[in-house]
Amino acid sequence: MSEPRGRIANVAAAVLVGGASSRMASDPRGPADKARRPFAGEPAATRTSRLLASLFDDVLLVGGDPPPDAAGRRVADGEGPRCALRGLVAALAAAR
């Protein structure tokens, strides 16, 4: 059976929801947590993961504390210093 047109098979999509959000702390538009920052009327991680879930069978929400309504599998960051690379390594390890 073939995949529905427009879907991407055998590839995982990852949303990095961890991090300190240090560049967002002083922005008056919303919470400093980038996963929960409003975008088009909903938390950024929720919107991004929902759109990715319409294209990919496997969506990973890596690190941090994603909103409860975000679509995808929760994946903890790996061990080591806090940095984006740690989230990428965790995403690659969790990809199916």
Backbone atoms as SQL, in Angstrom:
CREATE TABLE atoms (id INTEGER PRIMARY KEY, chain TEXT, resi INTEGER, resn TEXT, atom TEXT, x REAL, y REAL, z REAL);
INSERT INTO atoms VALUES
  (1, 'A', 1, 'MET', 'N', 0.846, -1.174, 0.000),
  (2, 'A', 1, 'MET', 'CA', 0.000, 0.000, 0.000),
  (3, 'A', 1, 'MET', 'C', 0.894, 1.240, 0.000),
  (4, 'A', 2, 'SER', 'N', 0.635, 2.182, -0.852),
  (5, 'A', 2, 'SER', 'CA', 1.465, 3.378, -0.938),
  (6, 'A', 2, 'SER', 'C', 1.006, 4.429, 0.073),
  (7, 'A', 3, 'GLU', 'N', 1.926, 5.331, 0.392),
  (8, 'A', 3, 'GLU', 'CA', 1.627, 6.424, 1.317),
  (9, 'A', 3, 'GLU', 'C', 0.679, 7.422, 0.650),
  (10, 'A', 4, 'PRO', 'N', -0.182, 8.079, 1.441),
  (11, 'A', 4, 'PRO', 'CA', -1.031, 9.128, 0.864),
  (12, 'A', 4, 'PRO', 'C', -0.160, 10.218, 0.241),
  (13, 'A', 5, 'ARG', 'N', -0.636, 10.798, -0.832),
  (14, 'A', 5, 'ARG', 'CA', 0.123, 11.844, -1.524),
  (15, 'A', 5, 'ARG', 'C', 0.434, 12.986, -0.556),
  (16, 'A', 6, 'GLY', 'N', 1.675, 13.422, -0.578),
  (17, 'A', 6, 'GLY', 'CA', 2.076, 14.527, 0.272),
  (18, 'A', 6, 'GLY', 'C', 2.682, 14.116, 1.600),
  (19, 'A', 7, 'ARG', 'N', 2.592, 12.842, 1.978),
  (20, 'A', 7, 'ARG', 'CA', 3.201, 12.392, 3.231),
  (21, 'A', 7, 'ARG', 'C', 4.617, 11.910, 2.961),
  (22, 'A', 8, 'ILE', 'N', 5.464, 12.024, 3.963),
  (23, 'A', 8, 'ILE', 'CA', 6.862, 11.638, 3.848),
  (24, 'A', 8, 'ILE', 'C', 7.076, 10.402, 4.702),
  (25, 'A', 9, 'ALA', 'N', 7.389, 9.283, 4.046),
  (26, 'A', 9, 'ALA', 'CA', 7.535, 8.004, 4.742),
  (27, 'A', 9, 'ALA', 'C', 8.986, 7.780, 5.171),
  (28, 'A', 10, 'ASN', 'N', 9.144, 7.025, 6.237),
  (29, 'A', 10, 'ASN', 'CA', 10.449, 6.578, 6.724),
  (30, 'A', 10, 'ASN', 'C', 11.393, 7.724, 7.092),
  (31, 'A', 11, 'VAL', 'N', 10.833, 8.835, 7.503),
  (32, 'A', 11, 'VAL', 'CA', 11.625, 9.981, 7.954),
  (33, 'A', 11, 'VAL', 'C', 10.941, 10.551, 9.195),
  (34, 'A', 12, 'ALA', 'N', 11.729, 10.838, 10.222),
  (35, 'A', 12, 'ALA', 'CA', 11.181, 11.467, 11.425),
  (36, 'A', 12, 'ALA', 'C', 11.411, 12.976, 11.357),
  (37, 'A', 13, 'ALA', 'N', 10.489, 13.730, 11.913),
  (38, 'A', 13, 'ALA', 'CA', 10.637, 15.184, 12.046),
  (39, 'A', 13, 'ALA', 'C', 10.820, 15.493, 13.526),
  (40, 'A', 14, 'ALA', 'N', 11.702, 16.420, 13.840),
  (41, 'A', 14, 'ALA', 'CA', 11.966, 16.756, 15.237),
  (42, 'A', 14, 'ALA', 'C', 11.723, 18.238, 15.496),
  (43, 'A', 15, 'VAL', 'N', 11.074, 18.508, 16.621),
  (44, 'A', 15, 'VAL', 'CA', 10.887, 19.876, 17.100),
  (45, 'A', 15, 'VAL', 'C', 11.707, 19.988, 18.383),
  (46, 'A', 16, 'LEU', 'N', 12.714, 20.855, 18.381),
  (47, 'A', 16, 'LEU', 'CA', 13.547, 21.039, 19.566),
  (48, 'A', 16, 'LEU', 'C', 12.847, 22.028, 20.489),
  (49, 'A', 17, 'VAL', 'N', 12.259, 21.522, 21.570),
  (50, 'A', 17, 'VAL', 'CA', 11.488, 22.373, 22.481),
  (51, 'A', 17, 'VAL', 'C', 12.254, 22.724, 23.746),
  (52, 'A', 18, 'GLY', 'N', 13.471, 22.227, 23.877),
  (53, 'A', 18, 'GLY', 'CA', 14.286, 22.534, 25.049),
  (54, 'A', 18, 'GLY', 'C', 15.027, 23.841, 24.870),
  (55, 'A', 19, 'GLY', 'N', 15.956, 24.065, 25.750),
  (56, 'A', 19, 'GLY', 'CA', 16.781, 25.265, 25.658),
  (57, 'A', 19, 'GLY', 'C', 16.359, 26.310, 26.664),
  (58, 'A', 20, 'ALA', 'N', 17.236, 27.259, 26.868),
  (59, 'A', 20, 'ALA', 'CA', 17.013, 28.291, 27.880),
  (60, 'A', 20, 'ALA', 'C', 16.135, 29.432, 27.385),
  (61, 'A', 21, 'SER', 'N', 15.908, 29.542, 26.099),
  (62, 'A', 21, 'SER', 'CA', 15.127, 30.646, 25.513),
  (63, 'A', 21, 'SER', 'C', 15.674, 31.995, 25.954),
  (64, 'A', 22, 'SER', 'N', 16.987, 32.087, 26.097),
  (65, 'A', 22, 'SER', 'CA', 17.600, 33.301, 26.640),
  (66, 'A', 22, 'SER', 'C', 17.363, 34.530, 25.767),
  (67, 'A', 23, 'ARG', 'N', 17.234, 34.372, 24.477),
  (68, 'A', 23, 'ARG', 'CA', 17.001, 35.520, 23.602),
  (69, 'A', 23, 'ARG', 'C', 15.540, 35.965, 23.621),
  (70, 'A', 24, 'MET', 'N', 14.664, 35.227, 24.268),
  (71, 'A', 24, 'MET', 'CA', 13.245, 35.567, 24.289),
  (72, 'A', 24, 'MET', 'C', 12.797, 36.136, 25.628),
  (73, 'A', 25, 'ALA', 'N', 13.652, 36.170, 26.596),
  (74, 'A', 25, 'ALA', 'CA', 13.259, 36.565, 27.950),
  (75, 'A', 25, 'ALA', 'C', 12.727, 37.989, 28.028),
  (76, 'A', 26, 'SER', 'N', 13.218, 38.888, 27.198),
  (77, 'A', 26, 'SER', 'CA', 12.792, 40.283, 27.307),
  (78, 'A', 26, 'SER', 'C', 11.734, 40.678, 26.280),
  (79, 'A', 27, 'ASP', 'N', 11.206, 39.725, 25.543),
  (80, 'A', 27, 'ASP', 'CA', 10.217, 40.025, 24.509),
  (81, 'A', 27, 'ASP', 'C', 8.838, 40.173, 25.148),
  (82, 'A', 28, 'PRO', 'N', 8.163, 41.313, 24.962),
  (83, 'A', 28, 'PRO', 'CA', 6.865, 41.542, 25.606),
  (84, 'A', 28, 'PRO', 'C', 5.702, 40.792, 24.954),
  (85, 'A', 29, 'ARG', 'N', 5.928, 40.073, 23.860),
  (86, 'A', 29, 'ARG', 'CA', 4.819, 39.437, 23.137),
  (87, 'A', 29, 'ARG', 'C', 4.305, 38.157, 23.781),
  (88, 'A', 30, 'GLY', 'N', 5.013, 37.610, 24.719),
  (89, 'A', 30, 'GLY', 'CA', 4.527, 36.374, 25.309),
  (90, 'A', 30, 'GLY', 'C', 5.561, 35.734, 26.204),
  (91, 'A', 31, 'PRO', 'N', 5.287, 34.500, 26.642),
  (92, 'A', 31, 'PRO', 'CA', 6.181, 33.817, 27.571),
  (93, 'A', 31, 'PRO', 'C', 7.564, 33.613, 26.966),
  (94, 'A', 32, 'ALA', 'N', 8.569, 33.589, 27.834),
  (95, 'A', 32, 'ALA', 'CA', 9.942, 33.396, 27.379),
  (96, 'A', 32, 'ALA', 'C', 10.165, 31.984, 26.859),
  (97, 'A', 33, 'ASP', 'N', 9.367, 31.031, 27.285),
  (98, 'A', 33, 'ASP', 'CA', 9.499, 29.645, 26.830),
  (99, 'A', 33, 'ASP', 'C', 9.112, 29.575, 25.357),
  (100, 'A', 34, 'LYS', 'N', 10.083, 29.292, 24.488),
  (101, 'A', 34, 'LYS', 'CA', 9.801, 29.326, 23.044),
  (102, 'A', 34, 'LYS', 'C', 8.788, 28.270, 22.619),
  (103, 'A', 35, 'ALA', 'N', 8.673, 27.174, 23.333),
  (104, 'A', 35, 'ALA', 'CA', 7.690, 26.140, 22.987),
  (105, 'A', 35, 'ALA', 'C', 6.263, 26.637, 23.197),
  (106, 'A', 36, 'ARG', 'N', 6.092, 27.542, 24.146),
  (107, 'A', 36, 'ARG', 'CA', 4.754, 28.052, 24.470),
  (108, 'A', 36, 'ARG', 'C', 4.487, 29.458, 23.928),
  (109, 'A', 37, 'ARG', 'N', 5.459, 30.048, 23.278),
  (110, 'A', 37, 'ARG', 'CA', 5.288, 31.387, 22.700),
  (111, 'A', 37, 'ARG', 'C', 4.159, 31.346, 21.682),
  (112, 'A', 38, 'PRO', 'N', 3.173, 32.230, 21.767),
  (113, 'A', 38, 'PRO', 'CA', 2.062, 32.205, 20.810),
  (114, 'A', 38, 'PRO', 'C', 2.525, 32.469, 19.374),
  (115, 'A', 39, 'PHE', 'N', 1.988, 31.690, 18.473),
  (116, 'A', 39, 'PHE', 'CA', 2.225, 31.878, 17.041),
  (117, 'A', 39, 'PHE', 'C', 0.933, 31.517, 16.327),
  (118, 'A', 40, 'ALA', 'N', 0.343, 32.461, 15.625),
  (119, 'A', 40, 'ALA', 'CA', -0.921, 32.253, 14.909),
  (120, 'A', 40, 'ALA', 'C', -1.997, 31.696, 15.843),
  (121, 'A', 41, 'GLY', 'N', -2.019, 32.201, 17.082),
  (122, 'A', 41, 'GLY', 'CA', -3.081, 31.853, 18.004),
  (123, 'A', 41, 'GLY', 'C', -2.907, 30.586, 18.817),
  (124, 'A', 42, 'GLU', 'N', -1.758, 29.939, 18.727),
  (125, 'A', 42, 'GLU', 'CA', -1.515, 28.735, 19.531),
  (126, 'A', 42, 'GLU', 'C', -0.032, 28.658, 19.873),
  (127, 'A', 43, 'PRO', 'N', 0.327, 27.847, 20.884),
  (128, 'A', 43, 'PRO', 'CA', 1.742, 27.732, 21.227),
  (129, 'A', 43, 'PRO', 'C', 2.565, 27.267, 20.017),
  (130, 'A', 44, 'ALA', 'N', 3.751, 27.830, 19.866),
  (131, 'A', 44, 'ALA', 'CA', 4.592, 27.534, 18.698),
  (132, 'A', 44, 'ALA', 'C', 4.859, 26.040, 18.543),
  (133, 'A', 45, 'ALA', 'N', 5.161, 25.335, 19.633),
  (134, 'A', 45, 'ALA', 'CA', 5.443, 23.898, 19.531),
  (135, 'A', 45, 'ALA', 'C', 4.200, 23.116, 19.123),
  (136, 'A', 46, 'THR', 'N', 3.035, 23.538, 19.577),
  (137, 'A', 46, 'THR', 'CA', 1.785, 22.871, 19.198),
  (138, 'A', 46, 'THR', 'C', 1.533, 23.040, 17.709),
  (139, 'A', 47, 'ARG', 'N', 1.653, 24.260, 17.232),
  (140, 'A', 47, 'ARG', 'CA', 1.410, 24.527, 15.809),
  (141, 'A', 47, 'ARG', 'C', 2.421, 23.796, 14.927),
  (142, 'A', 48, 'THR', 'N', 3.694, 23.906, 15.276),
  (143, 'A', 48, 'THR', 'CA', 4.744, 23.273, 14.477),
  (144, 'A', 48, 'THR', 'C', 4.576, 21.763, 14.442),
  (145, 'A', 49, 'SER', 'N', 4.336, 21.154, 15.601),
  (146, 'A', 49, 'SER', 'CA', 4.210, 19.693, 15.645),
  (147, 'A', 49, 'SER', 'C', 2.958, 19.213, 14.914),
  (148, 'A', 50, 'ARG', 'N', 1.875, 19.967, 15.010),
  (149, 'A', 50, 'ARG', 'CA', 0.650, 19.585, 14.295),
  (150, 'A', 50, 'ARG', 'C', 0.862, 19.624, 12.785),
  (151, 'A', 51, 'LEU', 'N', 1.515, 20.671, 12.297),
  (152, 'A', 51, 'LEU', 'CA', 1.788, 20.762, 10.863),
  (153, 'A', 51, 'LEU', 'C', 2.735, 19.652, 10.409),
  (154, 'A', 52, 'LEU', 'N', 3.753, 19.366, 11.205),
  (155, 'A', 52, 'LEU', 'CA', 4.672, 18.280, 10.850),
  (156, 'A', 52, 'LEU', 'C', 3.967, 16.927, 10.872),
  (157, 'A', 53, 'ALA', 'N', 3.045, 16.730, 11.828),
  (158, 'A', 53, 'ALA', 'CA', 2.312, 15.460, 11.910),
  (159, 'A', 53, 'ALA', 'C', 1.435, 15.232, 10.688),
  (160, 'A', 54, 'SER', 'N', 1.076, 16.295, 9.988),
  (161, 'A', 54, 'SER', 'CA', 0.290, 16.119, 8.764),
  (162, 'A', 54, 'SER', 'C', 1.162, 15.627, 7.607),
  (163, 'A', 55, 'LEU', 'N', 2.471, 15.692, 7.771),
  (164, 'A', 55, 'LEU', 'CA', 3.399, 15.267, 6.718),
  (165, 'A', 55, 'LEU', 'C', 4.224, 14.039, 7.071),
  (166, 'A', 56, 'PHE', 'N', 4.549, 13.872, 8.359),
  (167, 'A', 56, 'PHE', 'CA', 5.437, 12.800, 8.804),
  (168, 'A', 56, 'PHE', 'C', 4.697, 11.835, 9.720),
  (169, 'A', 57, 'ASP', 'N', 5.041, 10.553, 9.648),
  (170, 'A', 57, 'ASP', 'CA', 4.449, 9.560, 10.541),
  (171, 'A', 57, 'ASP', 'C', 5.033, 9.652, 11.945),
  (172, 'A', 58, 'ASP', 'N', 6.263, 10.136, 12.067),
  (173, 'A', 58, 'ASP', 'CA', 6.958, 10.173, 13.350),
  (174, 'A', 58, 'ASP', 'C', 7.416, 11.601, 13.631),
  (175, 'A', 59, 'VAL', 'N', 6.816, 12.226, 14.646),
  (176, 'A', 59, 'VAL', 'CA', 7.205, 13.571, 15.063),
  (177, 'A', 59, 'VAL', 'C', 7.770, 13.467, 16.472),
  (178, 'A', 60, 'LEU', 'N', 8.958, 14.023, 16.674),
  (179, 'A', 60, 'LEU', 'CA', 9.636, 13.982, 17.963),
  (180, 'A', 60, 'LEU', 'C', 9.600, 15.365, 18.602),
  (181, 'A', 61, 'LEU', 'N', 9.250, 15.423, 19.870),
  (182, 'A', 61, 'LEU', 'CA', 9.292, 16.656, 20.660),
  (183, 'A', 61, 'LEU', 'C', 10.465, 16.491, 21.614),
  (184, 'A', 62, 'VAL', 'N', 11.576, 17.114, 21.292),
  (185, 'A', 62, 'VAL', 'CA', 12.842, 16.826, 21.961),
  (186, 'A', 62, 'VAL', 'C', 13.153, 17.844, 23.046),
  (187, 'A', 63, 'GLY', 'N', 13.396, 17.321, 24.260),
  (188, 'A', 63, 'GLY', 'CA', 13.817, 18.138, 25.387),
  (189, 'A', 63, 'GLY', 'C', 12.708, 19.018, 25.919),
  (190, 'A', 64, 'GLY', 'N', 13.022, 19.746, 26.962),
  (191, 'A', 64, 'GLY', 'CA', 12.088, 20.728, 27.500),
  (192, 'A', 64, 'GLY', 'C', 10.774, 20.150, 27.974),
  (193, 'A', 65, 'ASP', 'N', 9.776, 20.997, 27.987),
  (194, 'A', 65, 'ASP', 'CA', 8.442, 20.647, 28.461),
  (195, 'A', 65, 'ASP', 'C', 7.431, 21.122, 27.422),
  (196, 'A', 66, 'PRO', 'N', 7.170, 20.297, 26.394),
  (197, 'A', 66, 'PRO', 'CA', 6.251, 20.734, 25.338),
  (198, 'A', 66, 'PRO', 'C', 4.828, 20.886, 25.871),
  (199, 'A', 67, 'PRO', 'N', 4.033, 21.742, 25.254),
  (200, 'A', 67, 'PRO', 'CA', 2.634, 21.868, 25.659),
  (201, 'A', 67, 'PRO', 'C', 1.935, 20.511, 25.565),
  (202, 'A', 68, 'PRO', 'N', 0.977, 20.238, 26.448),
  (203, 'A', 68, 'PRO', 'CA', 0.324, 18.927, 26.455),
  (204, 'A', 68, 'PRO', 'C', -0.399, 18.591, 25.154),
  (205, 'A', 69, 'ASP', 'N', -0.824, 19.593, 24.399),
  (206, 'A', 69, 'ASP', 'CA', -1.552, 19.307, 23.163),
  (207, 'A', 69, 'ASP', 'C', -0.637, 19.242, 21.935),
  (208, 'A', 70, 'ALA', 'N', 0.669, 19.313, 22.136),
  (209, 'A', 70, 'ALA', 'CA', 1.606, 19.186, 21.015),
  (210, 'A', 70, 'ALA', 'C', 1.615, 17.738, 20.533),
  (211, 'A', 71, 'ALA', 'N', 1.606, 17.555, 19.217),
  (212, 'A', 71, 'ALA', 'CA', 1.550, 16.216, 18.619),
  (213, 'A', 71, 'ALA', 'C', 2.947, 15.626, 18.517),
  (214, 'A', 72, 'GLY', 'N', 3.106, 14.386, 18.968),
  (215, 'A', 72, 'GLY', 'CA', 4.383, 13.707, 18.788),
  (216, 'A', 72, 'GLY', 'C', 4.849, 12.975, 20.025),
  (217, 'A', 73, 'ARG', 'N', 5.960, 12.262, 19.840),
  (218, 'A', 73, 'ARG', 'CA', 6.582, 11.515, 20.935),
  (219, 'A', 73, 'ARG', 'C', 7.510, 12.433, 21.714),
  (220, 'A', 74, 'ARG', 'N', 7.425, 12.359, 23.031),
  (221, 'A', 74, 'ARG', 'CA', 8.336, 13.132, 23.875),
  (222, 'A', 74, 'ARG', 'C', 9.670, 12.403, 23.933),
  (223, 'A', 75, 'VAL', 'N', 10.759, 13.132, 23.736),
  (224, 'A', 75, 'VAL', 'CA', 12.107, 12.575, 23.777),
  (225, 'A', 75, 'VAL', 'C', 12.940, 13.466, 24.688),
  (226, 'A', 76, 'ALA', 'N', 13.555, 12.865, 25.698),
  (227, 'A', 76, 'ALA', 'CA', 14.394, 13.633, 26.615),
  (228, 'A', 76, 'ALA', 'C', 15.714, 13.995, 25.946),
  (229, 'A', 77, 'ASP', 'N', 16.255, 15.153, 26.323),
  (230, 'A', 77, 'ASP', 'CA', 17.594, 15.514, 25.869),
  (231, 'A', 77, 'ASP', 'C', 18.584, 14.486, 26.399),
  (232, 'A', 78, 'GLY', 'N', 19.679, 14.331, 25.705),
  (233, 'A', 78, 'GLY', 'CA', 20.728, 13.428, 26.161),
  (234, 'A', 78, 'GLY', 'C', 21.530, 14.042, 27.295),
  (235, 'A', 79, 'GLU', 'N', 22.501, 13.301, 27.769),
  (236, 'A', 79, 'GLU', 'CA', 23.385, 13.772, 28.835),
  (237, 'A', 79, 'GLU', 'C', 24.388, 14.770, 28.272),
  (238, 'A', 80, 'GLY', 'N', 24.886, 15.633, 29.140),
  (239, 'A', 80, 'GLY', 'CA', 25.928, 16.560, 28.724),
  (240, 'A', 80, 'GLY', 'C', 25.524, 17.999, 28.926),
  (241, 'A', 81, 'PRO', 'N', 26.374, 18.907, 28.461),
  (242, 'A', 81, 'PRO', 'CA', 26.086, 20.331, 28.634),
  (243, 'A', 81, 'PRO', 'C', 24.852, 20.757, 27.853),
  (244, 'A', 82, 'ARG', 'N', 24.157, 21.764, 28.360),
  (245, 'A', 82, 'ARG', 'CA', 22.949, 22.261, 27.683),
  (246, 'A', 82, 'ARG', 'C', 23.345, 22.986, 26.406),
  (247, 'A', 83, 'CYS', 'N', 22.911, 22.447, 25.287),
  (248, 'A', 83, 'CYS', 'CA', 23.176, 23.084, 23.994),
  (249, 'A', 83, 'CYS', 'C', 22.261, 22.439, 22.953),
  (250, 'A', 84, 'ALA', 'N', 22.087, 23.106, 21.818),
  (251, 'A', 84, 'ALA', 'CA', 21.212, 22.581, 20.763),
  (252, 'A', 84, 'ALA', 'C', 21.720, 21.249, 20.229),
  (253, 'A', 85, 'LEU', 'N', 23.019, 21.065, 20.203),
  (254, 'A', 85, 'LEU', 'CA', 23.586, 19.820, 19.690),
  (255, 'A', 85, 'LEU', 'C', 23.096, 18.617, 20.491),
  (256, 'A', 86, 'ARG', 'N', 22.923, 18.783, 21.788),
  (257, 'A', 86, 'ARG', 'CA', 22.424, 17.693, 22.628),
  (258, 'A', 86, 'ARG', 'C', 21.028, 17.276, 22.186),
  (259, 'A', 87, 'GLY', 'N', 20.172, 18.228, 21.828),
  (260, 'A', 87, 'GLY', 'CA', 18.839, 17.917, 21.325),
  (261, 'A', 87, 'GLY', 'C', 18.890, 17.207, 19.987),
  (262, 'A', 88, 'LEU', 'N', 19.781, 17.630, 19.120),
  (263, 'A', 88, 'LEU', 'CA', 19.924, 16.969, 17.814),
  (264, 'A', 88, 'LEU', 'C', 20.379, 15.525, 17.969),
  (265, 'A', 89, 'VAL', 'N', 21.331, 15.285, 18.872),
  (266, 'A', 89, 'VAL', 'CA', 21.806, 13.919, 19.115),
  (267, 'A', 89, 'VAL', 'C', 20.666, 13.063, 19.656),
  (268, 'A', 90, 'ALA', 'N', 19.874, 13.598, 20.581),
  (269, 'A', 90, 'ALA', 'CA', 18.735, 12.855, 21.130),
  (270, 'A', 90, 'ALA', 'C', 17.712, 12.551, 20.040),
  (271, 'A', 91, 'ALA', 'N', 17.461, 13.505, 19.150),
  (272, 'A', 91, 'ALA', 'CA', 16.503, 13.290, 18.056),
  (273, 'A', 91, 'ALA', 'C', 16.987, 12.198, 17.114),
  (274, 'A', 92, 'LEU', 'N', 18.253, 12.233, 16.758),
  (275, 'A', 92, 'LEU', 'CA', 18.799, 11.203, 15.862),
  (276, 'A', 92, 'LEU', 'C', 18.739, 9.823, 16.506),
  (277, 'A', 93, 'ALA', 'N', 19.017, 9.751, 17.804),
  (278, 'A', 93, 'ALA', 'CA', 18.973, 8.463, 18.502),
  (279, 'A', 93, 'ALA', 'C', 17.549, 7.919, 18.587),
  (280, 'A', 94, 'ALA', 'N', 16.557, 8.801, 18.689),
  (281, 'A', 94, 'ALA', 'CA', 15.165, 8.369, 18.845),
  (282, 'A', 94, 'ALA', 'C', 14.453, 8.129, 17.520),
  (283, 'A', 95, 'ALA', 'N', 15.014, 8.616, 16.427),
  (284, 'A', 95, 'ALA', 'CA', 14.352, 8.473, 15.119),
  (285, 'A', 95, 'ALA', 'C', 14.223, 7.006, 14.756),
  (286, 'A', 96, 'ARG', 'N', 13.086, 6.666, 14.175),
  (287, 'A', 96, 'ARG', 'CA', 12.834, 5.273, 13.800),
  (288, 'A', 96, 'ARG', 'C', 13.338, 5.001, 12.411);
